[in-house]
Amino acid sequence: MGLESTTTIAGLVVTNPVASDPVGQADDHLRLLKNVLKTIFPGAGGVGFATPITATETELNYVAGVTSAIQTQLNTIGGNATTALANAATADGKAVDAQADATQALADAATADGKAVTALANAATADGKAVDAQADATSALSLAGDAATKANAARAWVYFEDDYLGNCTILESSSNVSSVTTGTDGVYTINISPAFPDAFYGVIATCEDAACRIATCANANTNSFEIRTYNAAGTLAIAQYNVAMVLSAD
């Protein structure tokens, strides 16, 4: 007899019932079809759809390829958009202040080298506050670098990490910096791309590491410059996290 046993549409045999099947078996085929429909389309109550489906074939095909709840995806996109908009407003609000700070920092850079020795001696007394202060400085300089770049105040900037094995990795983003290399502990070469038209620029640098307190600039030219990081004893030492921003008056 041509009566299949299935709970899915795929399991239905289109050639059943066959002509030789008894008429009295027709009710078995009808019950089979009802069971398949209720199983495949259980609805919210588990006993079959209670509300007619009015969507067209075209409308139903719009969900082809969807792998998760559409409303959840829309909520996520909406939340991300709101966060991004809030962050953009915050960044724009800080851009003017960052531009002013960058101009002042360039003016102060000329006198900063003369004060480096004194600052290194004073660093030992600031040890208790160094970690929090350094983290705040790194965050502020990173934000200032981003805002200043947008305002065309910075020629280049980079935020990078030393893995203590001689490998330097650029984190998050950078501007006009192609790579960072190191061959000596605490000495980092920042490679510029494209090259600067001249070497008349100032560099602001900061480092974040439990052992390091001071970051200075050396050997600046149109293609690269060095960042040197020192511990409290005034000795070159590896700094795990570093930020450098190049400022120019032109």
Phi and psi restraints in degrees (value plus and minus 20) as a CYANA .aco file:
   2 GLY   PHI    -116.6   -76.6
   2 GLY   PSI      44.2    84.2
   3 LEU   PHI    -143.9  -103.9
   3 LEU   PSI      89.8   129.8
   4 GLU   PHI    -102.1   -62.1
   4 GLU   PSI     147.4   187.4
   5 SER   PHI    -142.6  -102.6
   5 SER   PSI      91.1   131.1
   6 THR   PHI    -178.9  -138.9
   6 THR   PSI     139.6   179.6
   7 THR   PHI    -141.6  -101.6
   7 THR   PSI     -10.4    29.6
   8 THR   PHI    -146.1  -106.1
   8 THR   PSI     135.2   175.2
   9 ILE   PHI     -83.4   -43.4
   9 ILE   PSI     -57.8   -17.8
  10 ALA   PHI     -81.7   -41.7
  10 ALA   PSI     -46.7    -6.7
  11 GLY   PHI    -103.1   -63.1
  11 GLY   PSI     -28.0    12.0
  12 LEU   PHI     -91.8   -51.8
  12 LEU   PSI     117.0   157.0
  13 VAL   PHI    -119.4   -79.4
  13 VAL   PSI      97.6   137.6
  14 VAL   PHI     -87.8   -47.8
  14 VAL   PSI     -38.9     1.1
  15 THR   PHI    -108.3   -68.3
  15 THR   PSI     -23.8    16.2
  16 ASN   PHI    -115.0   -75.0
  16 ASN   PSI     126.8   166.8
  17 PRO   PHI     -98.6   -58.6
  17 PRO   PSI     133.6   173.6
  18 VAL   PHI    -102.5   -62.5
  18 VAL   PSI     142.9   182.9
  19 ALA   PHI     -82.2   -42.2
  19 ALA   PSI     -46.0    -6.0
  20 SER   PHI    -105.4   -65.4
  20 SER   PSI     -24.2    15.8
  21 ASP   PHI     -87.3   -47.3
  21 ASP   PSI     124.9   164.9
  22 PRO   PHI     -88.3   -48.3
  22 PRO   PSI     127.7   167.7
  23 VAL   PHI     -82.5   -42.5
  23 VAL   PSI     -52.0   -12.0
  24 GLY   PHI     -86.0   -46.0
  24 GLY   PSI     -30.5     9.5
  25 GLN   PHI    -110.1   -70.1
  25 GLN   PSI     -22.9    17.1
  26 ALA   PHI     -79.7   -39.7
  26 ALA   PSI     -58.0   -18.0
  27 ASP   PHI     -84.6   -44.6
  27 ASP   PSI     -50.1   -10.1
  28 ASP   PHI     -85.0   -45.0
  28 ASP   PSI     -61.3   -21.3
  29 HIS   PHI     -85.4   -45.4
  29 HIS   PSI     -60.4   -20.4
  30 LEU   PHI     -84.4   -44.4
  30 LEU   PSI     -64.3   -24.3
  31 ARG   PHI     -82.3   -42.3
  31 ARG   PSI     -57.7   -17.7
  32 LEU   PHI     -81.0   -41.0
  32 LEU   PSI     -66.0   -26.0
  33 LEU   PHI     -82.4   -42.4
  33 LEU   PSI     -63.2   -23.2
  34 LYS   PHI     -81.8   -41.8
  34 LYS   PSI     -63.2   -23.2
  35 ASN   PHI     -83.4   -43.4
  35 ASN   PSI     -61.7   -21.7
  36 VAL   PHI     -82.5   -42.5
  36 VAL   PSI     -65.9   -25.9
  37 LEU   PHI     -81.7   -41.7
  37 LEU   PSI     -63.8   -23.8
  38 LYS   PHI     -88.9   -48.9
  38 LYS   PSI     -51.3   -11.3
  39 THR   PHI     -94.4   -54.4
  39 THR   PSI     -62.9   -22.9
  40 ILE   PHI     -95.4   -55.4
  40 ILE   PSI     -54.8   -14.8
  41 PHE   PHI    -139.3   -99.3
  41 PHE   PSI      50.7    90.7
  42 PRO   PHI     -91.5   -51.5
  42 PRO   PSI     -45.1    -5.1
  43 GLY   PHI      50.1    90.1
  43 GLY   PSI    -199.6  -159.6
  44 ALA   PHI     -85.4   -45.4
  44 ALA   PSI     -52.7   -12.7
  45 GLY   PHI    -109.2   -69.2
  45 GLY   PSI     -24.7    15.3
  46 GLY   PHI      60.7   100.7
  46 GLY   PSI     -14.0    26.0
  47 VAL   PHI    -140.3  -100.3
  47 VAL   PSI      -3.5    36.5
  48 GLY   PHI      92.0   132.0
  48 GLY   PSI     137.6   177.6
  49 PHE   PHI     -79.7   -39.7
  49 PHE   PSI     111.0   151.0
  50 ALA   PHI    -121.3   -81.3
  50 ALA   PSI     -28.3    11.7
  51 THR   PHI    -146.0  -106.0
  51 THR   PSI     113.4   153.4
  52 PRO   PHI     -80.5   -40.5
  52 PRO   PSI     122.4   162.4
  53 ILE   PHI    -108.6   -68.6
  53 ILE   PSI      93.3   133.3
  54 THR   PHI    -121.3   -81.3
  54 THR   PSI     -23.3    16.7
  55 ALA   PHI     -87.2   -47.2
  55 ALA   PSI     124.4   164.4
  56 THR   PHI    -100.1   -60.1
  56 THR   PSI     149.3   189.3
  57 GLU   PHI     -78.0   -38.0
  57 GLU   PSI     -61.8   -21.8
  58 THR   PHI     -82.5   -42.5
  58 THR   PSI     -62.7   -22.7
  59 GLU   PHI     -85.7   -45.7
  59 GLU   PSI     -60.5   -20.5
  60 LEU   PHI     -85.5   -45.5
  60 LEU   PSI     -54.8   -14.8
  61 ASN   PHI     -89.6   -49.6
  61 ASN   PSI     -34.8     5.2
  62 TYR   PHI     -82.8   -42.8
  62 TYR   PSI     -44.0    -4.0
  63 VAL   PHI    -111.2   -71.2
  63 VAL   PSI     -12.9    27.1
  64 ALA   PHI     -79.7   -39.7
  64 ALA   PSI     111.4   151.4
  65 GLY   PHI      69.6   109.6
  65 GLY   PSI     -28.3    11.7
  66 VAL   PHI     -90.2   -50.2
  66 VAL   PSI     110.4   150.4
  67 THR   PHI    -131.7   -91.7
  67 THR   PSI     -23.8    16.2
  68 SER   PHI    -173.2  -133.2
  68 SER   PSI     154.2   194.2
  69 ALA   PHI     -77.9   -37.9
  69 ALA   PSI     106.8   146.8
  70 ILE   PHI     -83.9   -43.9
  70 ILE   PSI     -60.6   -20.6
  71 GLN   PHI     -84.1   -44.1
  71 GLN   PSI     -57.7   -17.7
  72 THR   PHI     -83.1   -43.1
  72 THR   PSI     -61.7   -21.7
  73 GLN   PHI     -84.0   -44.0
  73 GLN   PSI     -61.7   -21.7
  74 LEU   PHI     -84.8   -44.8
  74 LEU   PSI     -59.7   -19.7
  75 ASN   PHI     -83.0   -43.0
  75 ASN   PSI     -60.0   -20.0
  76 THR   PHI     -84.9   -44.9
  76 THR   PSI     -65.0   -25.0
  77 ILE   PHI     -82.4   -42.4
  77 ILE   PSI     -62.8   -22.8
  78 GLY   PHI     -83.3   -43.3
  78 GLY   PSI     -61.4   -21.4
  79 GLY   PHI     -84.8   -44.8
  79 GLY   PSI     -61.7   -21.7
  80 ASN   PHI     -84.5   -44.5
  80 ASN   PSI     -59.0   -19.0
  81 ALA   PHI     -85.7   -45.7
  81 ALA   PSI     -60.7   -20.7
  82 THR   PHI     -83.7   -43.7
  82 THR   PSI     -63.4   -23.4
  83 THR   PHI     -83.1   -43.1
  83 THR   PSI     -64.6   -24.6
  84 ALA   PHI     -82.6   -42.6
  84 ALA   PSI     -59.2   -19.2
  85 LEU   PHI     -86.3   -46.3
  85 LEU   PSI     -60.8   -20.8
  86 ALA   PHI     -84.6   -44.6
  86 ALA   PSI     -61.3   -21.3
  87 ASN   PHI     -85.6   -45.6
  87 ASN   PSI     -57.5   -17.5
  88 ALA   PHI     -85.2   -45.2
  88 ALA   PSI     -60.6   -20.6
  89 ALA   PHI     -84.4   -44.4
  89 ALA   PSI     -60.2   -20.2
  90 THR   PHI     -83.9   -43.9
  90 THR   PSI     -64.3   -24.3
  91 ALA   PHI     -83.7   -43.7
  91 ALA   PSI     -60.5   -20.5
  92 ASP   PHI     -84.7   -44.7
  92 ASP   PSI     -57.5   -17.5
  93 GLY   PHI     -86.8   -46.8
  93 GLY   PSI     -47.5    -7.5
  94 LYS   PHI    -112.8   -72.8
  94 LYS   PSI     -28.7    11.3
  95 ALA   PHI     -82.8   -42.8
  95 ALA   PSI     -63.1   -23.1
  96 VAL   PHI     -84.1   -44.1
  96 VAL   PSI     -65.4   -25.4
  97 ASP   PHI     -83.6   -43.6
  97 ASP   PSI     -59.9   -19.9
  98 ALA   PHI     -84.0   -44.0
  98 ALA   PSI     -57.9   -17.9
  99 GLN   PHI     -83.6   -43.6
  99 GLN   PSI     -62.9   -22.9
 100 ALA   PHI     -85.6   -45.6
 100 ALA   PSI     -61.2   -21.2
 101 ASP   PHI     -84.6   -44.6
 101 ASP   PSI     -58.1   -18.1
 102 ALA   PHI     -85.0   -45.0
 102 ALA   PSI     -60.4   -20.4
 103 THR   PHI     -83.5   -43.5
 103 THR   PSI     -63.7   -23.7
 104 GLN   PHI     -86.2   -46.2
 104 GLN   PSI     -58.5   -18.5
 105 ALA   PHI     -83.5   -43.5
 105 ALA   PSI     -57.1   -17.1
 106 LEU   PHI     -85.0   -45.0
 106 LEU   PSI     -60.3   -20.3
 107 ALA   PHI     -86.4   -46.4
 107 ALA   PSI     -57.3   -17.3
 108 ASP   PHI     -95.5   -55.5
 108 ASP   PSI     -41.8    -1.8
 109 ALA   PHI     -80.8   -40.8
 109 ALA   PSI     -54.7   -14.7
 110 ALA   PHI     -83.3   -43.3
 110 ALA   PSI     -54.7   -14.7
 111 THR   PHI    -111.3   -71.3
 111 THR   PSI     -33.3     6.7
 112 ALA   PHI     -86.2   -46.2
 112 ALA   PSI     -55.4   -15.4
 113 ASP   PHI     -82.3   -42.3
 113 ASP   PSI     -58.1   -18.1
 114 GLY   PHI     -88.0   -48.0
 114 GLY   PSI     -42.4    -2.4
 115 LYS   PHI    -117.9   -77.9
 115 LYS   PSI     -19.5    20.5
 116 ALA   PHI     -82.9   -42.9
 116 ALA   PSI     -60.9   -20.9
 117 VAL   PHI     -83.7   -43.7
 117 VAL   PSI     -64.5   -24.5
 118 THR   PHI     -83.3   -43.3
 118 THR   PSI     -61.5   -21.5
 119 ALA   PHI     -83.7   -43.7
 119 ALA   PSI     -56.6   -16.6
 120 LEU   PHI     -85.6   -45.6
 120 LEU   PSI     -60.0   -20.0
 121 ALA   PHI     -87.1   -47.1
 121 ALA   PSI     -57.4   -17.4
 122 ASN   PHI     -96.0   -56.0
 122 ASN   PSI     -35.4     4.6
 123 ALA   PHI     -81.9   -41.9
 123 ALA   PSI     -51.7   -11.7
 124 ALA   PHI     -81.3   -41.3
 124 ALA   PSI     -53.9   -13.9
 125 THR   PHI     -97.4   -57.4
 125 THR   PSI     -34.9     5.1
 126 ALA   PHI    -118.3   -78.3
 126 ALA   PSI      -8.3    31.7
 127 ASP   PHI     -79.0   -39.0
 127 ASP   PSI     -59.6   -19.6
 128 GLY   PHI     -84.3   -44.3
 128 GLY   PSI     -48.0    -8.0
 129 LYS   PHI    -122.7   -82.7
 129 LYS   PSI     -20.2    19.8
 130 ALA   PHI     -84.9   -44.9
 130 ALA   PSI     -62.3   -22.3
 131 VAL   PHI     -83.1   -43.1
 131 VAL   PSI     -71.4   -31.4
 132 ASP   PHI     -85.0   -45.0
 132 ASP   PSI     -62.4   -22.4
 133 ALA   PHI     -85.0   -45.0
 133 ALA   PSI     -59.4   -19.4
 134 GLN   PHI     -86.8   -46.8
 134 GLN   PSI     -60.6   -20.6
 135 ALA   PHI     -82.6   -42.6
 135 ALA   PSI     -62.9   -22.9
 136 ASP   PHI     -84.0   -44.0
 136 ASP   PSI     -59.7   -19.7
 137 ALA   PHI     -86.3   -46.3
 137 ALA   PSI     -60.8   -20.8
 138 THR   PHI     -82.2   -42.2
 138 THR   PSI     -65.5   -25.5
 139 SER   PHI     -83.0   -43.0
 139 SER   PSI     -64.9   -24.9
 140 ALA   PHI     -85.4   -45.4
 140 ALA   PSI     -61.4   -21.4
 141 LEU   PHI     -88.9   -48.9
 141 LEU   PSI     -56.6   -16.6
 142 SER   PHI     -82.9   -42.9
 142 SER   PSI     -64.5   -24.5
 143 LEU   PHI     -85.1   -45.1
 143 LEU   PSI     -63.0   -23.0
 144 ALA   PHI     -83.3   -43.3
 144 ALA   PSI     -58.8   -18.8
 145 GLY   PHI     -83.0   -43.0
 145 GLY   PSI     -61.7   -21.7
 146 ASP   PHI     -85.0   -45.0
 146 ASP   PSI     -67.5   -27.5
 147 ALA   PHI     -87.4   -47.4
 147 ALA   PSI     -60.1   -20.1
 148 ALA   PHI     -87.2   -47.2
 148 ALA   PSI     -56.3   -16.3
 149 THR   PHI     -82.7   -42.7
 149 THR   PSI     -61.7   -21.7
 150 LYS   PHI     -82.4   -42.4
 150 LYS   PSI     -53.2   -13.2
 151 ALA   PHI    -110.6   -70.6
 151 ALA   PSI     -10.4    29.6
 152 ASN   PHI      41.3    81.3
 152 ASN   PSI       8.3    48.3
 153 ALA   PHI    -110.1   -70.1
 153 ALA   PSI     -40.8    -0.8
 154 ALA   PHI    -129.9   -89.9
 154 ALA   PSI     114.1   154.1
 155 ARG   PHI     -93.6   -53.6
 155 ARG   PSI     -57.2   -17.2
 156 ALA   PHI    -180.8  -140.8
 156 ALA   PSI     137.8   177.8
 157 TRP   PHI    -179.0  -139.0
 157 TRP   PSI     135.8   175.8
 158 VAL   PHI    -174.6  -134.6
 158 VAL   PSI     125.6   165.6
 159 TYR   PHI    -143.1  -103.1
 159 TYR   PSI      95.9   135.9
 160 PHE   PHI    -156.6  -116.6
 160 PHE   PSI     144.4   184.4
 161 GLU   PHI    -144.5  -104.5
 161 GLU   PSI     119.0   159.0
 162 ASP   PHI    -123.0   -83.0
 162 ASP   PSI     104.6   144.6
 163 ASP   PHI    -107.3   -67.3
 163 ASP   PSI      -6.7    33.3
 164 TYR   PHI      49.0    89.0
 164 TYR   PSI     -13.1    26.9
 165 LEU   PHI    -139.2   -99.2
 165 LEU   PSI      -5.9    34.1
 166 GLY   PHI      68.1   108.1
 166 GLY   PSI      -8.3    31.7
 167 ASN   PHI    -133.4   -93.4
 167 ASN   PSI     110.0   150.0
 168 CYS   PHI    -133.8   -93.8
 168 CYS   PSI     111.6   151.6
 169 THR   PHI    -142.1  -102.1
 169 THR   PSI     108.6   148.6
 170 ILE   PHI     -95.7   -55.7
 170 ILE   PSI     105.8   145.8
 171 LEU   PHI    -119.6   -79.6
 171 LEU   PSI     126.1   166.1
 172 GLU   PHI      41.0    81.0
 172 GLU   PSI     -98.1   -58.1
 173 SER   PHI    -182.5  -142.5
 173 SER   PSI     150.3   190.3
 174 SER   PHI    -175.0  -135.0
 174 SER   PSI     153.6   193.6
 175 SER   PHI    -158.8  -118.8
 175 SER   PSI     105.2   145.2
 176 ASN   PHI      38.7    78.7
 176 ASN   PSI       7.4    47.4
 177 VAL   PHI    -144.2  -104.2
 177 VAL   PSI     103.0   143.0
 178 SER   PHI    -109.2   -69.2
 178 SER   PSI     -52.6   -12.6
 179 SER   PHI    -187.7  -147.7
 179 SER   PSI     145.2   185.2
 180 VAL   PHI    -149.3  -109.3
 180 VAL   PSI     109.4   149.4
 181 THR   PHI    -147.8  -107.8
 181 THR   PSI     139.2   179.2
 182 THR   PHI    -166.3  -126.3
 182 THR   PSI     119.6   159.6
 183 GLY   PHI    -144.4  -104.4
 183 GLY   PSI     -35.8     4.2
 184 THR   PHI    -150.9  -110.9
 184 THR   PSI     118.7   158.7
 185 ASP   PHI     -73.6   -33.6
 185 ASP   PSI     106.2   146.2
 186 GLY   PHI      63.7   103.7
 186 GLY   PSI     -18.9    21.1
 187 VAL   PHI    -138.4   -98.4
 187 VAL   PSI      96.9   136.9
 188 TYR   PHI    -141.1  -101.1
 188 TYR   PSI     110.0   150.0
 189 THR   PHI    -119.1   -79.1
 189 THR   PSI      99.3   139.3
 190 ILE   PHI    -115.7   -75.7
 190 ILE   PSI      92.8   132.8
 191 ASN   PHI    -110.6   -70.6
 191 ASN   PSI     106.1   146.1
 192 ILE   PHI    -116.1   -76.1
 192 ILE   PSI     117.5   157.5
 193 SER   PHI    -173.0  -133.0
 193 SER   PSI     103.0   143.0
 194 PRO   PHI     -93.3   -53.3
 194 PRO   PSI     143.1   183.1
 195 ALA   PHI     -83.2   -43.2
 195 ALA   PSI     128.7   168.7
 196 PHE   PHI     -92.8   -52.8
 196 PHE   PSI     131.9   171.9
 197 PRO   PHI     -91.1   -51.1
 197 PRO   PSI     -39.7     0.3
 198 ASP   PHI    -176.1  -136.1
 198 ASP   PSI     154.9   194.9
 199 ALA   PHI    -127.0   -87.0
 199 ALA   PSI       0.1    40.1
 200 PHE   PHI    -111.1   -71.1
 200 PHE   PSI      60.5   100.5
 201 TYR   PHI    -169.6  -129.6
 201 TYR   PSI     141.7   181.7
 202 GLY   PHI    -131.8   -91.8
 202 GLY   PSI     133.9   173.9
 203 VAL   PHI    -144.8  -104.8
 203 VAL   PSI     108.8   148.8
 204 ILE   PHI    -125.4   -85.4
 204 ILE   PSI     108.0   148.0
 205 ALA   PHI    -155.3  -115.3
 205 ALA   PSI     129.0   169.0
 206 THR   PHI    -166.6  -126.6
 206 THR   PSI     134.6   174.6
 207 CYS   PHI    -151.5  -111.5
 207 CYS   PSI     135.3   175.3
 208 GLU   PHI    -151.6  -111.6
 208 GLU   PSI      86.5   126.5
 209 ASP   PHI    -185.9  -145.9
 209 ASP   PSI     126.4   166.4
 210 ALA   PHI     -81.3   -41.3
 210 ALA   PSI     -47.0    -7.0
 211 ALA   PHI    -115.3   -75.3
 211 ALA   PSI     -41.0    -1.0
 212 CYS   PHI    -122.9   -82.9
 212 CYS   PSI     125.9   165.9
 213 ARG   PHI    -147.8  -107.8
 213 ARG   PSI     -47.9    -7.9
 214 ILE   PHI    -147.2  -107.2
 214 ILE   PSI     120.2   160.2
 215 ALA   PHI    -148.8  -108.8
 215 ALA   PSI     109.4   149.4
 216 THR   PHI    -147.9  -107.9
 216 THR   PSI     150.2   190.2
 217 CYS   PHI    -134.0   -94.0
 217 CYS   PSI     127.6   167.6
 218 ALA   PHI    -172.2  -132.2
 218 ALA   PSI     141.4   181.4
 219 ASN   PHI      32.1    72.1
 219 ASN   PSI      28.7    68.7
 220 ALA   PHI     -99.5   -59.5
 220 ALA   PSI     113.4   153.4
 221 ASN   PHI    -165.3  -125.3
 221 ASN   PSI    -192.8  -152.8
 222 THR   PHI     -91.5   -51.5
 222 THR   PSI     -39.3     0.7
 223 ASN   PHI    -126.1   -86.1
 223 ASN   PSI     -40.7    -0.7
 224 SER   PHI    -187.3  -147.3
 224 SER   PSI     149.7   189.7
 225 PHE   PHI    -171.8  -131.8
 225 PHE   PSI     143.4   183.4
 226 GLU   PHI    -127.6   -87.6
 226 GLU   PSI     123.8   163.8
 227 ILE   PHI    -132.3   -92.3
 227 ILE   PSI     107.8   147.8
 228 ARG   PHI    -137.6   -97.6
 228 ARG   PSI     109.8   149.8
 229 THR   PHI    -134.6   -94.6
 229 THR   PSI     117.8   157.8
 230 TYR   PHI    -145.4  -105.4
 230 TYR   PSI     128.4   168.4
 231 ASN   PHI    -105.7   -65.7
 231 ASN   PSI    -197.2  -157.2
 232 ALA   PHI     -84.8   -44.8
 232 ALA   PSI     -40.7    -0.7
 233 ALA   PHI    -104.9   -64.9
 233 ALA   PSI     -21.5    18.5
 234 GLY   PHI      62.9   102.9
 234 GLY   PSI      -0.6    39.4
 235 THR   PHI    -125.5   -85.5
 235 THR   PSI     120.2   160.2
 236 LEU   PHI     -75.6   -35.6
 236 LEU   PSI     114.3   154.3
 237 ALA   PHI    -172.2  -132.2
 237 ALA   PSI     133.3   173.3
 238 ILE   PHI     -86.6   -46.6
 238 ILE   PSI     116.2   156.2
 239 ALA   PHI    -136.8   -96.8
 239 ALA   PSI     107.4   147.4
 240 GLN   PHI     -85.6   -45.6
 240 GLN   PSI     -67.9   -27.9
 241 TYR   PHI    -137.2   -97.2
 241 TYR   PSI     116.0   156.0
 242 ASN   PHI    -162.9  -122.9
 242 ASN   PSI     124.3   164.3
 243 VAL   PHI    -148.8  -108.8
 243 VAL   PSI     115.6   155.6
 244 ALA   PHI    -155.2  -115.2
 244 ALA   PSI     117.0   157.0
 245 MET   PHI    -152.5  -112.5
 245 MET   PSI     109.9   149.9
 246 VAL   PHI    -118.0   -78.0
 246 VAL   PSI     104.8   144.8
 247 LEU   PHI    -136.0   -96.0
 247 LEU   PSI     125.6   165.6
 248 SER   PHI    -157.6  -117.6
 248 SER   PSI     126.7   166.7
 249 ALA   PHI    -103.5   -63.5
 249 ALA   PSI     -34.1     5.9
